């Protein structure tokens, strides 16, 4: 079976090779001249460059933090809202143990 596939593909390759390399008669049609593109040269200019872009949109903070308590229980109070800044030493939440 593999030999038949090999012979088939080899035969197809040989046919394509022979037909692509055959001598073709040159046509008497004139060859079109290559199109020339005009190019303009200028001197570089030194200018100020701003490296900021002003865009409209909404931003979302990508860093997330997972907090775990050392005790089990229920959260009774959370004195902050989503998006509030919580600094070190402030109460994050109150937990009532079982």
Secondary structure, 3 states (H helix, E strand, C coil): CHHHHHHHHHHHHHHHHHHHCCCCCCCCCCCCCCCCCCCCCCCCCCCCCCCCCCCCCCCCCCCCCCCCCCCCEEEEECCCCCCCCCCCCCCCCEEEEC
